[in-house]
């Protein structure tokens, strides 16, 4: 159960009252750890990120909160190149990705097509009014 002690909490509880995930109109997140790089190099395009997902959920705000302390509902110590993807699907899909570098969170991501990642956790973003 999420105990929301800060303004925003990254909760691993992602089910609705009906017991199914409800990603539409809900801020979702995925926390991943870089475990290696692929040797092959793919060419492609990545859908562009946004800086503001609405309701005060901006890359800048989340970076500040993460750098102030643990906002997760589980014990977690970030490692170099861990990434946090935050998204919302309403009429369209919008997201931004943060990366842990130099002992702090910042905007950014690991190389898209060659990164080998391991998912640490995922869930729903809880916003305290």
C-alpha positions as CSV (number, residue, x, y, z in Angstrom):
1,X,0.0,0.0,0.0
2,X,1.3,3.5,-0.9
3,X,1.8,5.8,2.0
4,X,1.9,9.2,0.3
5,X,4.2,11.3,2.5
6,X,5.5,13.6,-0.2
7,X,3.7,15.5,-3.0
8,X,4.3,12.7,-5.4
9,X,4.8,9.0,-4.8
10,X,5.8,6.2,-7.3
11,X,3.5,3.4,-6.3
12,X,3.8,-0.2,-7.4
13,X,0.1,-0.6,-6.9
14,X,-1.2,-0.3,-10.5
15,X,-4.6,-2.1,-10.3
16,X,-8.0,-0.6,-10.3
17,X,-10.9,-1.5,-8.0
18,X,-11.9,-4.0,-10.7
19,X,-8.5,-5.6,-10.4
20,X,-7.1,-4.7,-13.8
21,X,-4.5,-2.2,-14.9
22,X,-6.0,1.1,-16.0
23,X,-3.3,3.1,-17.9
24,X,-5.7,5.5,-19.7
25,X,-5.7,8.9,-18.1
26,X,-3.3,7.6,-15.4
27,X,0.3,8.6,-15.0
28,X,2.3,5.4,-15.3
29,X,6.1,4.8,-14.7
30,X,8.7,2.2,-15.4
31,X,12.1,2.1,-13.6
32,X,14.9,0.2,-15.4
33,X,18.5,-0.6,-14.9
34,X,21.1,-0.7,-17.7
35,X,22.8,-4.1,-17.8
36,X,24.7,-3.8,-21.0
37,X,24.9,-2.6,-24.6
38,X,24.1,-4.6,-27.8
39,X,26.8,-4.8,-30.4
40,X,24.5,-4.5,-33.4
41,X,23.3,-1.0,-34.2
42,X,19.7,-0.5,-35.4
43,X,18.6,2.6,-37.1
44,X,15.2,4.1,-36.4
45,X,13.3,6.9,-34.8
46,X,12.2,7.3,-31.3
47,X,8.9,9.2,-30.6
48,X,9.8,12.6,-29.1
49,X,9.3,13.2,-25.4
50,X,7.6,16.1,-23.8
51,X,8.6,18.1,-20.8
52,X,5.1,18.6,-19.3
53,X,2.5,15.9,-18.9
54,X,-0.1,18.1,-17.2
55,X,-1.3,18.4,-13.6
56,X,2.1,19.7,-12.6
57,X,3.9,16.6,-13.7
58,X,7.0,18.0,-15.5
59,X,10.4,16.6,-16.0
60,X,11.9,19.5,-13.9
61,X,9.5,18.9,-11.0
62,X,10.1,15.1,-10.9
63,X,13.9,15.6,-11.0
64,X,13.7,18.0,-8.1
65,X,11.6,15.6,-6.0
66,X,13.7,12.5,-6.8
67,X,16.9,14.4,-5.9
68,X,15.4,15.4,-2.5
69,X,14.8,11.8,-1.4
70,X,13.1,8.5,-2.1
71,X,9.7,8.9,-3.7
72,X,9.1,5.2,-4.2
73,X,6.9,2.9,-2.1
74,X,9.7,0.4,-1.8
75,X,13.4,0.4,-0.8
76,X,15.4,1.6,-3.8
77,X,18.9,3.0,-4.2
78,X,19.6,4.4,-7.7
79,X,22.6,3.1,-9.7
80,X,24.4,4.9,-12.5
81,X,22.4,4.9,-15.7
82,X,19.1,3.8,-14.1
83,X,16.2,5.3,-16.0
84,X,12.7,6.3,-15.0
85,X,10.1,6.6,-17.8
86,X,6.9,8.5,-16.9
87,X,3.9,8.5,-19.2
88,X,0.2,9.2,-19.7
89,X,-2.2,8.0,-22.3
90,X,-5.2,10.1,-22.8
91,X,-6.0,11.2,-26.4
92,X,-2.4,10.6,-27.3
93,X,0.7,9.0,-25.6
94,X,3.0,11.4,-23.9
95,X,6.2,10.7,-21.9
96,X,9.5,11.8,-20.6
97,X,12.5,9.8,-19.3
98,X,14.9,10.7,-16.5
99,X,18.4,9.1,-15.9
100,X,20.5,8.8,-12.8
101,X,24.0,10.2,-13.5
102,X,26.7,11.8,-11.4
103,X,24.8,10.9,-8.1
104,X,21.6,12.8,-9.2
105,X,18.6,12.5,-11.5
106,X,18.4,14.5,-14.7
107,X,16.6,14.6,-17.9
108,X,17.9,12.0,-20.4
109,X,18.0,8.4,-21.4
110,X,20.4,5.6,-22.3
111,X,20.9,4.9,-26.1
112,X,17.6,3.7,-27.4
113,X,18.5,1.0,-29.8
114,X,21.5,-0.6,-28.2
115,X,20.7,-0.5,-24.4
116,X,19.9,-3.8,-22.7
117,X,17.7,-3.0,-19.7
118,X,16.2,-4.9,-16.8
119,X,13.0,-3.7,-15.3
120,X,13.2,-2.9,-11.6
121,X,9.6,-1.9,-11.0
122,X,6.6,-0.2,-12.5
123,X,3.4,1.3,-11.3
124,X,1.2,4.3,-11.0
125,X,2.1,7.9,-10.0
126,X,0.1,9.1,-7.0
127,X,-0.3,12.8,-6.7
128,X,-1.2,14.3,-3.4
129,X,-3.7,17.2,-3.7
